[in-house]
Amino acid sequence: QLQFGSMFSGTMAGVAALVSFGVLQAFDEIIFKPRDMSCMCPPLAAVAVLLFSLPNAPASSPRNVIAGHLVSTFVAYLVVNYGPIAYLRPLATAGAIAAMAITGTTHPPAGAYAYLYVDKGMGLMGMLTPGLTGALILVACQQLWLLGAAMYSPIAKKTD
């Protein structure tokens, strides 16, 4: 179990976020940019804060991160395509919050992504990228970090 609140754990959370965003940037430049897509957007910084600073929080669970993005983006898509002309951003954000609360998948950065989705006028591909794909990459990095932390933690090692 990781201990949080110490200088060491805070530094390690920062290092994990730095490495994870490096991985995200590499995916973006090597895989996504050549296809005129991206896996990076501002809400992913908030995803990283949750994943690496508060990995045990419900909003940081892989289920909530991934499902929260799916639910929020679906709501934003519906609002953009079937909602009224006015107040699309507030409707998408409020709808995303309500849908995540109803489904038990609350992940605050996904609510921000719903706003971004409307603001940038993203289409069908916006349901997958950048938010969901970026979140998936960050979750994979977090899971590897947690696995490594558990394997190399002095607490995890048996002593005779």
Solvent accessible surface area in square Angstrom, and as a share of the most:
residue,aa,sasa,rsa
1,Q,142,0.63
2,L,49,0.24
3,Q,116,0.52
4,F,78,0.33
5,G,85,0.82
6,S,58,0.38
7,M,167,0.75
8,F,147,0.61
9,S,13,0.08
10,G,46,0.44
11,T,73,0.42
12,M,68,0.30
13,A,9,0.07
14,G,41,0.40
15,V,67,0.39
16,A,8,0.06
17,A,25,0.19
18,L,133,0.66
19,V,89,0.51
20,S,3,0.02
21,F,52,0.22
22,G,40,0.39
23,V,52,0.30
24,L,0,0.00
25,Q,75,0.33
26,A,42,0.33
27,F,76,0.32
28,D,3,0.02
29,E,94,0.42
30,I,127,0.65
31,I,70,0.36
32,F,23,0.09
33,K,108,0.46
34,P,93,0.59
35,R,147,0.54
36,D,140,0.73
37,M,56,0.25
38,S,28,0.18
39,C,0,0.00
40,M,56,0.25
41,C,18,0.11
42,P,104,0.65
43,P,10,0.07
44,L,1,0.00
45,A,56,0.43
46,A,45,0.35
47,V,0,0.00
48,A,5,0.04
49,V,90,0.52
50,L,27,0.13
51,L,0,0.00
52,F,2,0.01
53,S,50,0.32
54,L,97,0.48
55,P,13,0.08
56,N,101,0.52
57,A,29,0.23
58,P,108,0.68
59,A,19,0.15
60,S,0,0.00
61,S,35,0.22
62,P,50,0.31
63,R,139,0.51
64,N,14,0.07
65,V,0,0.00
66,I,49,0.25
67,A,25,0.19
68,G,0,0.00
69,H,1,0.00
70,L,88,0.44
71,V,32,0.18
72,S,0,0.00
73,T,2,0.01
74,F,104,0.43
75,V,23,0.13
76,A,0,0.00
77,Y,48,0.18
78,L,68,0.34
79,V,20,0.12
80,V,52,0.30
81,N,73,0.38
82,Y,169,0.64
83,G,27,0.26
84,P,79,0.49
85,I,166,0.84
86,A,54,0.42
87,Y,165,0.63
88,L,42,0.21
89,R,102,0.37
90,P,77,0.49
91,L,74,0.37
92,A,0,0.00
93,T,37,0.21
94,A,60,0.46
95,G,24,0.23
96,A,0,0.00
97,I,103,0.52
98,A,49,0.38
99,A,21,0.16
100,M,4,0.02
101,A,67,0.52
102,I,147,0.74
103,T,64,0.37
104,G,44,0.42
105,T,6,0.03
106,T,65,0.38
107,H,0,0.00
108,P,80,0.50
109,P,4,0.02
110,A,0,0.00
111,G,6,0.06
112,A,49,0.38
113,Y,0,0.00
114,A,0,0.00
115,Y,100,0.38
116,L,24,0.12
117,Y,0,0.00
118,V,17,0.10
119,D,59,0.30
120,K,133,0.56
121,G,57,0.54
122,M,32,0.14
123,G,43,0.41
124,L,120,0.60
125,M,101,0.45
126,G,5,0.05
127,M,42,0.19
128,L,91,0.45
129,T,12,0.07
130,P,17,0.11
131,G,0,0.00
132,L,14,0.07
133,T,31,0.18
134,G,0,0.00
135,A,0,0.00
136,L,75,0.37
137,I,21,0.11
138,L,0,0.00
139,V,11,0.06
140,A,54,0.42
141,C,19,0.11
142,Q,1,0.01
143,Q,77,0.34
144,L,123,0.61
145,W,43,0.15
146,L,46,0.23
147,L,105,0.52
148,G,23,0.22
149,A,22,0.17
150,A,50,0.39
151,M,107,0.48
152,Y,155,0.59
153,S,18,0.12
154,P,113,0.71
155,I,117,0.59
156,A,57,0.44
157,K,117,0.50
158,K,194,0.82
159,T,123,0.71
160,D,194,1.01
